[in-house]
Amino acid sequence: MPEHIFSGKYEVQQEIAQGAMGIVYKALDQKLNRGVALKVVHPHLTNDTSFLQRFLREARAMARLQHDNIVTIYSVEQDQGTQFMVMEYFPGTNLHGRMQPNIGLPVAQALSITHQIAKALSYAHAHGIIHRDVKPANVLVGPNDHVKLTDFGIAAALDEAPLTTAGQLIGTLLYMSPEQAKDAGLDGRSDLYSLGLMLYEMLTGSHPRRGLSNTAVLGMLANEAASPTLSFSSGIPSGVQTLVTDLLRYRPTDRVKDAQQLIDRLDTIQTGGRPRPRFTSQPTALVDDRTICDLPEATPSFRPDSSLRGQPQRSSHEKQPGISGATLAALAFGTIAAIAVGIMAWNSFPTTTESQPVVVPTERSPFNKVVAAAPAPPLVSPPPQVVQLLRQLQQSIANKDFRTLDRISIMSDGRRSWLEDLFRNFKVIDASVGPITDSMTEVTTFLSIDKLLLPDDSPFSLDPSFQRIPITIPREGDGWGKIRW
């Protein structure tokens, strides 16, 4: 599709792959000047209203998954009736292209790839999403064997769409779990079965179902007694063989319990039987369709796994031993005394006017209103060009105007991704700028998001990560440069 442009901004550069659902292209987002991948739905599915509804539902679910081992979904759009998904472009090849018949990958490499896929599945399952189509063609391997899993939830739509060709059907059957073939209820263990088949294929270079007819594969999936016999070379450690066997148990109740248990067993194998220290994040509410990505500045909190210490974690309400009330009082008194001495010493130095806080004239911050705590240094009017830049910044955010933002500011990739999520998810965005500090080389201030309204006009609860986003404007000759943030 040479020189084709979708939605007036996605310039197709080359075809990457084809699948049952559509064609994947590498494209250039001309508006944001970045590479993306477009998954364009096949024309015969574009006319299937029920399929498109499932496609959009699954795409929204997939867009909620923000993980280092999962391809990020940016948006779902249409161009003259053609539906397509805009995704992160990940340079690499799919795992299927790296595997050769009868030649296994090195054990360490196979375990590393499996470990990364397991982390992606653990994260997705925790958010209530089952992949349903885990197979080498949906695993991308990039530089340094960095792995990303793609096509989350797509198989759920395909399961209900007409599968008319053998290629479409066999692509699912090769790695399908018995319960999925029976159209029974699925949970995360179905994905683990598919991952077990992949691990076996990576280790041995063979697949127990390859070369069989669809009828033979379906018969194998329907009958526990017809399950294939696994064969390993002597170079594969017994612990790895046992893990593969446990992943491929016919009954879900007999398999590895969940993706986290698989990760733990892989850790034990990779560290020679010694458990690897593990840290888990504090529990947070699951994201939903109204939630945007965390800001780049936000740092997740961690706590050591209590099982590694041999004792339970204390509640925040329990009394902690080791510091008495008297000791705390003495420490507090000493701290206050040190602060007082420091203040007196600071006041003994001559004052300087090199850096003085000033206030940007905005609706929320009147020009003559002093924000700094008293006693404040003399108020200095901000340079008019700086005031204009900051007003343009506020207006561009409110108007979701990336063109102006690119003209007046230089932002990091993380900040750009954050703004894209902000603009995509919220109908109203109100921002304000804090006090300015003017020095010899630059001015600094911060941006705060004060109000967010969802598409249904309901307010979105803001957390501290939306406040005090640092902004710098450097001096350039007799004028001012672009906003840095």
N, C-alpha and C positions, 0 to 999 in steps of 0.2 A: 504494500500500500504506500507507494512513494509519494512524498510531499502531501500526505493527507494530514489535515489539522482537525482535531476533535474540539468541539465547543469553542472554537476560535482561539485556543491557546495551547493545546497539547499537540505538538508537532511530532508525528510518527517518524522514527529514525530507522527502526528495523524490527522484523518479527523475531520473537524470542522462542515461542513455543505454541503448540496447539493442543487443545484438550477437548473433552466431551462437552464442556460448557461454552468454550469460546477460544479466542486467539489472544495471546499475550504479546504486546509490543513494548519495545523500549521507546520512550518519547521524551521530548523536552518540554517542560512547562515554561512557556515563553514569558509568562507573567512573573514567575518567581525565579526564573533562570536556574532551574535544577532538573536533573534527570529523574524520571518517574517510570513506572511500569503501568501499562493499561491492559486490563483484562476486558476484552470486548465480547459481549454475548453473541453467540451465533444467531443469524437472522431467523432461523426456524423457531428458536426459543424466545425471541423478542416478541412474537405474536401470542405467546402463551401467557395469559394474564396471571394465572395461578402460579406459574413458575417465577414470574417477575416479582410477585409479592413475596415469595419465599426467598428469592435472591436478595431483595432489599432488606428483609428481616435478618437474614444471616450476615449480610454485609455490615449492618449496624452492630450486630453482636461482635463480629470480628474486629470492628473499629474500636471496640472497648478494650481490646487486648494490647497492652503496651509492655512488651517484653523483649529482651535482647536477642532471644532465639525465635522470635515470631516476626514475620514480615508485617510492617505497619500499613494499615489502610488509611488513606487520607480522605477520600470521599467517594460517593457513588453519583454518577452524572449520566445525562443522556444527550445525544446529538441527533436530531431529526429522527427520533424514535429508537435509536440504537442505544442500549444500556451498556455502560461500562464502569469499571471500578478503577480508581486511581490509587496506586500502591507505591510503597517505597521501592526504588530500584536497588537491588542488591547484586553487585557484580560477583559472578561465580557460575558454577554449573550445577545441575541437579545431580543427586547422588546416583541415579540410574546410569548416567553417562560415565561415572567413575568406576562402576563395578563391571568386571569381566567374567564371562562364564567359566566356571571351574577354577577360578583364581580368587582366593579370598584376600581381603584387606588385612594388613597387619593387625594383630589382636588389639594393641593399644589404640590404634586409630579407630577401629570399629567400636570399641568401648567408649572412646571420647565422643564420637558422633552420637551414639545411643544416649550417653549421659546428657548431652545438650538437648536432644529431642525430648527426653524424659522431663527435663526442667520446663520446656515449653508446654508439654502436656499437663504437668502438675499445676502450672499457673492457669491454663485454660480450664481444666476441670474444677479448680477452686472457684472459678467464675461461672460455673454451670454450663460450660460449652464443651461438647464432645466433637472431635475432629471428624470421625467417620470415614476418612479416606487417607489414612497414614500409609504412605508408600514412597519409594525412592524418588519418583518423579515430583513429589511435593516437598522434597527436602533439598534446599539449596546449600551448597558448600562453597564458601568463599576463601579468601586468603587466610593462611594459618589454620585451616580446617574450622573456621567459624561457621556454625550451622544456623540456618533459619528455616522454620517450618512455615509453609504457606497453605493457602486454600482452606482455611478453617471454616467449617460449617457448610462448605459448598456441596459436599456429598449429600447433606440433608435435603437440599433442593433437588439434586439429581435423582435421589431415591424415588421421588414422587413424579419426576418428569419421565416421559417416554424414552426408553433406551432401545433404539431401533437397530443399532449395529453391533456386531460382535466385538469390535474394538472398544466400544464404550463399556460393554458388560464385562469383558475379560479384565479390563483395567481395574475394576473394583474387586472382582472375584479372587484375583491372585493374592490379595492381602486381607481378605474379608474374614471376620471372626464367625464362628458357627452361629452365634445368636443373631448377628446381623443378617446372615443368609436366611435365617428362619423368620426374619422380620419381628423378632422378639424385642422386649424392652432392653435398651442399651444403657450402659454406664461407662465410666472411664476404662474399665477392664477390657472393653472391646478394642479401644485404641492400643492398649498394652499388648494384646494378642497380635495385632498388625505389626507393632514395633518388634515383637519377638521374631516374627517371620523375616523382617528386615535384618535384624541382628544375625540370625542364622545364615541368611544369604550373604551378608558382609563377611562372615567368618569362613564360610565354606565355598563361596562362589556358585552355589547351587540353590535351587528353590524346590521344595517338595511338591509343588503343584505345577511347575512349569512344564509345558508340553502336553498337559492333559486337556481333554475336551471340557467344555462348559458343563456337560452332563456329569462327567466324572468328578469334577471339582465340587459340584453341588451335592453329589452323592457322598463325597468325603466329608463335607460340612454337615450333612444331615445325620450321619451315623458315627457315633463315638468310636466304634470298633474299627472304622475305616481310617482313623487318623494315621498320618504317615509316620514311619519310623525315621528318627533323626540319626544322622551319621556324622561324627566329628573326627578330625584328624588328631593324631597324638600330640600335636603341637598346641592344641587349645586346652588351657587349664581346666581341670575338673570343675572348679567353682563357676567358670563361665558356662560350661556345658549344662550344669545344674540350673543356672539362671535361665538359660534359653528354654530348657524343658519346662520350668515353672511358668514362664510366660505363655507357653503354647499348650497348657492344659485345656482340655476340651470344655470343661465346666468352669464358668467364671469364678465360682466359689473356691476352686482349687488353685487358681492362679495367684500371682503376686497381687497383693491386696489393692495397691494404688500406686500412682506414679512416684510419690514420695518414698514409699518402701523400695521401689526400684532404684531410685537415686541412692538411698542408703546402702543397698546391696552393691551397687556399682562402686560407691566410695570405698567400701570394705575391700572389694576385689582390687581396685586400683592402688590402694595403700598397703597391700600385702596383709590384709586381715586386721589392720588397726583402724578403728573407727575414726573418721575425719571430723574434727570440730565443726559444728554447724551453728549458724546464727539465723534466727528467724525474726522477721519484722513484727512490730506490734500490730495486733489486729486492727483493721480499719474497715469501714463500710464498703461493701462491694460497689463498684461503679455502676451507673445505669446510663440510659441514653441522654440524661441531662448533664452528665459529668464530663468535664474536659480533662486533659492530661495535667499531671502535676507540674508546677513551675520548675524550671531547671535549678533555681536556687534552693528549692525545698530539699532537705536531706532526710531520708527515712531513718527512724530510730531503730536500734537493734538491741536485742537482749540475748545473752548466751543461752543455749538450750539447757534447761535445768537438769536434764538427765546426765549431762557431762559432769556436773558438780556433785552428784550423789545426794542432793537434798532439794526439797521443793523451793520454788521462788517465794519470797516473802511478799505478802500483800503490802501495798503502799500504806495501808492503815496500821500495820503492825509496828510495834516499837522496835527500833533498831538498836542493838547493843553497841557499846564501845565509847560513847560520848555522854557524859553526865550533864545535867542541867547547869551545874556550877561551871563546868568547863566551857559550855556554850556561852554563858554570860561573860566569862573572862575573855573569850575570843571576840565577842561582840564589842566589849568595851575597848579592847586593843585596836580593833578595826576602826572604830569611830575616832579614836585618838589619832591614828595614823592618817586618816582622811583629813582631819582638822589641821594637822601639821602640814600636810601636803598643800591644802588650800592657802594657808598663810605663806608658805614658800612660793607658791605660784603668784600670789598677789604682790610679792616683793619685786618681781621682774617688771621692767618697763613694758607698757602696752604697745601693741603694734597694730597697724591698720591693714596689714597685708591680706588678711582673710576676714571678711565681715559678712555675716548672714543677712540676706535680704529676702524679700517676699515677692513672688511672681504675682502680678495682678490678674486674678481669675475670679470667676463667680463665687467660688468657695473661699477664696483667700483675697479679700480686698487689699488694694495696694498699700493703704496706710495702716493695715493691721499688723502688729508685731507678733511674730510667732515664737521667736526665741525667748527663753526664760529670762526674767529680770535678775540682775541688771544687764541689759542688752547693750552691745556696742552701737555706735551711731548707725542709723539705717541708711543704706546706700541704694540708690535706684539701680535696678538691673539694666544692663545695656539693652537698648531697644531691639537689636537684632536677636539677642538671646530670648527676650520676651516673645518675639514673633515666632521663633523656632519652636518654643515650648507650646505656644497656642496652636501652632500647626500640628504638633504632635498629638495634643488632646483632640483636636477636631478630626484628624486622620483616623484615630482609634475609634472615635464615635461614629464616623462615616464608613469604617472598614475599608479605608482607602490605602491599599498597599503601594500604589504608584507614588503617592506623595511621601509615604513613609520611606520608600527606597531613595527618594530624592533628598530628603532632609536628614536621614539617619543611616548609621551603619550598625547592623545588629548581628548577633551570633546566630548560628544555625538553630540552636536550642530556642532562642528568643523568637525566631521566625516560626518555628513549629508551634510554639505556644500561642502566638498570635493567630495562626491559621485555625487552631482549635477554638480559640476564643471567638473569632469571627464566624466560624461555622456553627457554633452551638448556641449563641446568644443573640437575641433580637436587639437589645439595648445594652450599650456599654458606656458607662460614665467614668471618666478618669480625672484626676486632679494632680497638680504638681506641688511639691512641698517647698520649703524655704531654699533659697539659692545661697551657696557659699562661693564667693568670687575671690580667686587668687591671681597671682601674676601670670599663670600659664593656662588656667582653665576655670570653668565654673562647674560645680557639682550640685545635684539636687536628687530628688527621687520622685518616681511616679507611683500613684496609688490608684487601684481600681476601686471605685466607691459604690458602684451599683451595676448589677447584672440582671437582665430580665430574660427569661426563657421565651421561646416562640409563642407560648400560650399566655404571655404577659405575667406569669408568676415569678416572684423574686427568687434569686439563687443566693443561698447562704454563703457569704464570703469567709474565707479563713485567712490567717495572717500572711500566708504566702502571696496574697494579692497586694500586699502593702509594701511600701518602701523599696521599690525596684530601682536600683541605682542608675543614675544618668550622669554622663559627663559631656561637656562641650568644650573642646580645646580652642585656645587662641591660635589663629593662623595669620601671621603678619599683623595688619591693622584691623583684621576682622575676626570672624569666628568660623570654625569648621562645622562638620556635621555632628549631630547627636550620636554619641556612642552608648550602646546599652545591650 
